[in-house]
């Protein structure tokens, strides 16, 4: 098992097993807080060897690094991974919109995804920038 992709992005779409990710980023600028970003999603892609297929619980959390009790997202994601017909690896693509999630203050936020014994984390740097007219992202 491997978490092949974990990213914040402007938008994400899943078309027949193809994950289309638009505008990945790790920096978000806002002129005031709390802020609600207008283009804010997450994307995950996980691969499984044939012997690893089965049922899992995935856990996605987004929290402030220096205040872990300040959680923006805390989701359980039950997964039923089926063996591919070809006998090769199986894949699970998970994605979702985070539009409407209020970010209360500037700082470093962490997206953590756990499944089985794997855990991956990425940072989101939320910056106060008074010259920004509204919430916007800075692409990487």
C-alpha positions in Angstrom: 0.0 0.0 0.0 1.2 3.5 -0.8 -0.3 7.0 -0.6 0.8 8.1 -4.0 -0.7 11.6 -4.0 -1.9 13.9 -1.3 -2.4 17.6 -2.1 -4.4 20.7 -1.7 -5.8 22.1 -4.9 -8.2 24.6 -6.5 -10.4 21.8 -7.8 -10.4 18.0 -8.4 -12.5 15.7 -10.5 -12.7 12.0 -10.8 -13.6 10.8 -14.3 -13.8 7.0 -14.7 -10.9 6.4 -12.3 -8.8 9.3 -13.6 -8.0 12.0 -11.0 -7.9 15.4 -12.6 -6.2 17.9 -10.2 -6.3 21.6 -11.0 -3.9 24.1 -9.3 -2.1 22.4 -6.5 -0.8 24.7 -3.7 0.7 24.8 -0.2 0.3 28.5 0.4 -2.9 30.4 1.0 -3.1 34.2 1.4 -6.0 36.1 3.0 -6.6 39.7 3.9 -8.6 38.9 7.1 -9.5 36.1 9.4 -11.5 34.0 9.7 -11.3 33.3 6.0 -13.2 31.0 3.7 -11.2 30.1 0.6 -13.2 30.1 -2.6 -11.2 27.4 -4.4 -10.2 24.8 -1.9 -10.2 21.0 -2.4 -8.1 18.0 -1.5 -7.0 15.0 -3.6 -5.6 11.6 -2.6 -4.5 8.6 -4.6 -3.7 5.3 -2.9 -2.3 2.1 -4.5 -2.8 -1.4 -3.1 -0.9 -4.6 -4.0 -3.3 -7.5 -4.7 -2.5 -9.1 -1.3 -3.6 -5.8 0.4 -7.1 -5.6 -1.0 -9.9 -5.6 1.5 -11.7 -3.2 3.8 -10.0 -0.3 5.4 -10.9 2.9 7.3 -9.1 6.0 6.1 -8.8 9.0 8.3 -8.4 12.6 7.1 -7.7 15.4 9.5 -6.8 19.0 8.9 -5.6 20.8 12.0 -3.4 23.7 13.1 0.1 22.5 13.7 0.7 24.4 16.9 -2.8 23.9 18.2 -3.8 20.3 17.2 -7.1 20.6 19.0 -8.1 23.3 16.4 -9.4 20.8 13.8 -10.9 22.1 10.5 -11.7 18.6 9.2 -12.0 15.2 10.9 -13.4 12.5 8.5 -13.6 8.7 8.6 -13.5 7.2 5.1 -14.5 3.5 4.9 -12.9 1.9 1.8 -13.6 -1.4 0.1 -10.6 -2.1 -2.1 -11.3 -4.8 -4.7 -8.7 -6.8 -6.6 -8.2 -5.6 -10.1 -9.3 -7.9 -12.9 -5.7 -7.8 -14.3 -4.1 -9.0 -11.1 -2.1 -5.8 -10.9 -2.3 -3.1 -8.2 -5.7 -1.6 -7.3 -6.2 2.1 -6.8 -8.4 4.4 -4.7 -8.8 8.0 -5.6 -10.4 10.2 -2.9 -11.2 13.8 -3.3 -13.5 16.5 -2.0 -14.2 20.2 -1.8 -13.2 22.1 1.3 -15.1 25.2 0.2 -17.0 26.5 3.1 -14.4 25.5 5.7 -13.5 28.6 7.7 -9.8 29.0 8.5 -9.8 30.9 11.8 -6.3 32.4 11.9 -3.0 32.5 10.0 -0.4 29.8 10.6 0.7 26.3 9.5 -2.1 23.7 9.1 -1.5 20.0 8.6 -3.5 17.6 6.4 -2.9 14.1 7.7 -4.3 11.0 6.0 -3.9 7.6 7.7 -4.9 4.2 6.3 -3.6 0.9 7.7 0.0 1.5 8.8 0.5 4.3 6.4 0.3 8.0 7.3 1.1 11.0 5.1 1.1 14.6 6.0 1.4 17.8 4.1 1.5 21.4 5.3 -0.6 24.3 4.3 0.9 27.7 5.1 -1.9 30.3 5.7 -0.6 33.8 5.5 -2.1 37.2 6.4 -1.6 39.5 3.5 -3.6 42.8 3.8 -3.0 43.6 0.1 -5.0 40.6 -1.0 -8.5 41.6 -2.0 -10.0 38.2 -0.9 -8.9 34.7 -0.1 -6.6 33.4 -2.8 -4.1 30.7 -3.3 -0.5 30.9 -4.3 0.4 28.0 -6.6 3.5 25.9 -6.0 
